[in-house]
Amino acid sequence: MRARLLLLLLSGLAGCSGACRQNVDHGEAMERPASPSVALDRAAYAERLRAMWMGECLANWTGLRTEGVRIQRPFFTDADWGKPLGRDGAAIDFVLLDPWQADDDTDIEYVYLHLMTEARTLHLSPAQIRDGWRAHINQFIWVSNRRARDLMERGVLPPATSDPALNPDARQIDAQLTTEIFGALAPGLPALALRIADLPIRTTAHDHAAHAAQFHVLLFSLAATVDPEKSRREEIVRIVREARRYLPDRSKAADVIDFVLSAYLSAGDTDDWERVRDAIAHRYQEEAAAHGFTYEGYTESAINLATGIMALLFGEGSFRRTVQIGTLSGWDSDNGTATMGALVAFIGGMAELRAAFPGVRLSDRYRIYRTRPTLPDRLPGDPDAEDTFTDIARRMVDLVDLAVKEAGGEVEPTRWILPSRRH
């Protein structure tokens, strides 16, 4: 309880972007001490970006084994890992592919990367987003993504595509799994990350669903500030707290983050995630109305934000454990698992993935044509894949140059000098 009270006292609004402004009063951000300038190695960061994409695909396809299988009690437990209880009788276990196949956890972000790379900009306009979606996002889309795409065909531009009057699914999970990339493009620059991500988030999300997506963007931006010399557990708690401070206190997303963080900090056992998951079910599904929520189905924002944070915290920086907990958590279990698996891989880099799967050859190839066949084929000599994570990371690094310059930092041949920032 003391930890939760401290978190609430520290929570405030800083650097709030358009999506955040939907339900918060304007006011001055709390003044915080400035950090010193930080140097970030370019090649090392590229390897972390490569690990992020690989980890996200691995976590995504592992989580798909249980997507929508358990959406109410009884839920999966640790004892179910390895058993044939997944979709179509599949064993609940890690899924490794070669090449990695596109899915909605990675392919929409891939489209955004393509659009930004082609336009050489971090700030996509409403028309650029609409034209990009019309050209490349026409299948394998559901819920709010599907409604936004249909609205674009009728001439509606973002952010009106997430207006609840036009898009009744705008409080679903969609933006939470399609916009993390913008945080990675602004390392250690959370306020800029929010500005870059603002319109893509509001293409499909409104209100607390937009705040949940912002929270994920912030985590990926703040991942660059994680100190490898410190406890991974403590650093993850730190960036969760720091990201939370950017959200309005009255947002339902803030309630979710506070609840799960408090439950984690008060847990006496790091394997006690099942009890916390049941508490999530009670608060945000079974007794949702009593707590000011409306449970809108297993793809809704709040409950899946909760399980994602739970997997991240109880995983304590271990890629394998984070993905296991996310996969077993219930509801839309591939999405939060993909996001948090990607974050842990991003923090730990390729070393994290190699340690998680010793002796296993991890493919660098990516098949975007599974879902987005109108994009360029960057591997014309490979009939089974169109891109590599190595080259995806290279293109992202080029965009990081733009972010660092925009934030007032310095771009050098082998590193970036990030400007000081307020904590």
HELIX and SHEET records of a PDB file:
HELIX    1   1 ARG A    2  LEU A   10  1                                   9    
HELIX    2   2 CYS A   20  ASN A   23  5                                   4    
HELIX    3   3 ARG A   42  GLY A   63  1                                  22    
HELIX    4   4 ASP A   78  ASP A   80  5                                   3    
HELIX    5   5 ARG A   87  GLY A   89  5                                   3    
HELIX    6   6 ASP A  107  ALA A  119  1                                  13    
HELIX    7   7 PRO A  126  HIS A  136  1                                  11    
HELIX    8   8 VAL A  143  GLU A  153  1                                  11    
HELIX    9   9 ALA A  160  SER A  162  5                                   3    
HELIX   10  10 ASP A  174  LEU A  177  5                                   4    
HELIX   11  11 ILE A  181  ALA A  184  1                                   4    
HELIX   12  12 PRO A  190  ARG A  202  1                                  13    
HELIX   13  13 HIS A  208  LEU A  222  1                                  15    
HELIX   14  14 ALA A  223  THR A  225  5                                   3    
HELIX   15  15 ARG A  232  ARG A  244  1                                  13    
HELIX   16  16 LYS A  252  SER A  266  1                                  15    
HELIX   17  17 TRP A  273  ALA A  281  1                                   9    
HELIX   18  18 HIS A  282  GLU A  286  3                                   5    
HELIX   19  19 ALA A  289  HIS A  291  5                                   3    
HELIX   20  20 SER A  301  GLY A  315  1                                  15    
HELIX   21  21 PHE A  319  LEU A  328  1                                  10    
HELIX   22  22 SER A  333  ALA A  356  1                                  24    
HELIX   23  23 ILE A  368  ARG A  370  5                                   3    
HELIX   24  24 PHE A  389  GLU A  406  1                                  18    
SHEET    1   A 3 VAL A  38  ASP A  41  0                                        
SHEET    2   A 3 ARG A 415  LEU A 418 -1                                        
SHEET    3   A 3 GLU A 410  VAL A 411 -1                                        
SHEET    1   B 3 TRP A 100  GLN A 101  0                                        
SHEET    2   B 3 ARG A 365  ARG A 367  1                                        
SHEET    3   B 3 ASP A 387  THR A 388 -1                                        
END                                                                             
